[in-house]
Amino acid sequence: MTKRRACPDIRARPGLVGDFEETLAALLGRAHRAVHVGTAREERAFAHPTLASPQNGNSLGESLNEPSITIMRAVGYYKPGPLAAPDSLVDIELPRPAATGRDLLVEVRAISVNPVDCKVRSSAPAPTGAPKVLGWDAAGTVVEAGPQASLFKAGDEVFYAGSIMRSGTNAEFHLVDERIVGKKPRSLGFAEAGALPLTSITAWEALFDRMDIRKPASGAAGAVLIIGGAGGVGSIAIQLVRALTDLTVLATASRAETMAWVKELGAHYVIDHRKSIAAEVAALGIGAPAFVFSTTHTADHLKEIVELIAPQGRLALINNEPLELNLLMSKCVSVHWEAMFTRSSLQTADIAEQHALLDKVADLVDGGYPHHSCRAFRQDQCREPEARACAAGERQGARQDRAGGVLRLLCDERLHFPGREDEFELMSLAHL
């Protein structure tokens, strides 16, 4: 069995593409002002900063009566709404945080833009009088560890998906609980590593922690059907199942290129989800699959899932939509929800499982898997109004690397800022 690298595809479903690309374009247009990354860092001290706000012109106030602190640059917003609004994303300056407890202070070297960024920015209110900073996926270097931290130290290179309850990674420095942080794969650059955490955690938890696919379902075929196999979560799920189990992998796709992509990732069989999924699975003659992992449009496929899944099988899903789950009762199918922010948001007793699984993902990546390729854009190619076209990946320039088993659109924007020696790597990622 050929093991394959766990790396994400970055195709977004049509409903997310526009806002995702516009969000990325807005970040590209602000990156040179908002993020300062490099070996030569200019530290600036201000006294008692008043957080940037529309009332004070996004600047920092001063008071001679308070001790000076170091600031950092970031990108955020003060009120949710359409991205077309002039204040949808603004450059801000914030106090550089300090690590306490089990927190790590990470110098952010790469981030990913996910659909969750778009959803939060369009609907989640910011704290009163303060900005909300987006960003969850990140890769970077630890610069400070809290007094109770024991897993990492200053100088360690890490990657993680953060907590939706805390300030985001679209900043020079970021605080994160070490228990949800993994060691960065040695074989990857920061931009590549920054694309992995959120989708890897989601796929791993759904497969191994929720459905527990290593435990057979009595009388069922040793197979897992992954609906949405060409998406970010689905593409990693295929590779994890192939790398870590002996299960037969069935994955759905619809277009010729995504079918080929899913097959290259390691799927034994590819199902066209525009047709009857149940009929196509039955035609394979392998029996009823024990497991189904639905990453998208579960409501649309639920009746097909009910028909094809084995009695006492297990269904995992990640999309939040109304479902007629009573349809699964006659087969005693168990339903397993996956939300990768649950452990960090609720501080569960097993929160450190995310640290452990990210370390395992890093080991898989460093264990001889094919390397994935990226396309680089210069920052001066991404100036507004051209930023959207650049952020859209300039489809004619998107690279396909069949030898490496990777099909990526808009996989890497490495921004070289005019007149500066440093650079900021912005990794974009969208998954179903």
JOMOHU-V474838 format. One record per backbone hydrogen bond with DSSP energy under -0.5 kcal/mol. CO is the residue of the C=O (numbers start at 1). NH is the residue of the N-H. If there is no record, write none. Layout:
CO:NH
CO:NH
This chain:
1:3
5:7
13:16
13:17
14:18
16:20
17:21
18:22
19:23
20:24
21:25
22:26
23:27
24:28
25:29
26:30
27:30
27:31
30:33
30:34
31:35
35:37
39:41
41:43
44:71
46:69
49:51
53:56
53:57
53:58
54:57
56:59
63:66
67:48
69:46
70:96
72:94
73:172
74:92
75:134
76:90
77:132
78:126
82:85
85:88
87:78
90:76
92:74
93:52
94:72
100:103
101:148
101:149
102:178
103:146
104:106
104:176
105:143
105:144
106:108
106:174
107:141
109:425
110:139
111:427
112:114
112:136
113:429
114:117
114:118
115:119
116:120
117:121
118:122
119:123
120:123
120:124
121:81
127:130
131:133
132:77
132:134
133:168
134:170
135:169
137:112
138:160
139:109
139:110
140:158
141:107
142:155
144:105
146:149
153:156
156:142
157:184
158:140
159:182
160:138
163:166
169:171
170:75
172:108
174:106
176:104
177:180
178:181
179:355
180:161
182:159
185:188
189:193
190:194
192:195
193:196
193:197
196:200
197:201
198:202
199:203
200:204
201:205
202:206
203:207
204:208
204:209
205:209
205:210
206:211
207:213
212:215
214:216
216:218
217:220
221:223
221:290
222:248
223:290
223:291
224:226
224:250
225:227
225:293
226:228
226:229
226:252
227:295
228:231
231:235
232:236
233:237
234:238
235:239
236:240
237:241
238:242
239:243
240:244
241:245
248:224
248:250
249:268
249:269
250:226
251:271
252:229
252:230
253:273
255:259
256:260
257:261
258:262
259:263
260:264
261:265
262:266
262:267
263:266
269:251
271:253
271:273
272:275
275:277
276:280
277:281
278:282
279:283
280:284
281:284
281:285
281:286
282:285
288:221
289:310
290:314
291:225
292:294
292:316
293:227
293:295
294:318
297:301
298:302
301:305
302:306
303:307
304:308
305:309
310:313
313:334
314:292
315:336
316:294
317:338
319:321
323:325
324:327
325:328
326:329
328:331
328:333
329:332
331:312
334:315
336:317
339:342
341:345
342:346
343:347
343:348
348:351
350:353
351:354
352:356
353:357
354:358
355:359
356:360
357:361
358:362
359:363
360:364
361:365
362:366
364:367
365:369
375:412
378:381
379:382
383:386
383:387
385:388
386:390
387:391
388:392
389:394
390:393
394:397
394:398
395:398
399:408
400:402
401:406
402:405
406:401
406:408
412:414
413:415
413:426
414:416
415:417
415:424
417:420
422:417
424:415
424:426
425:111
425:427
426:413
426:428
427:113
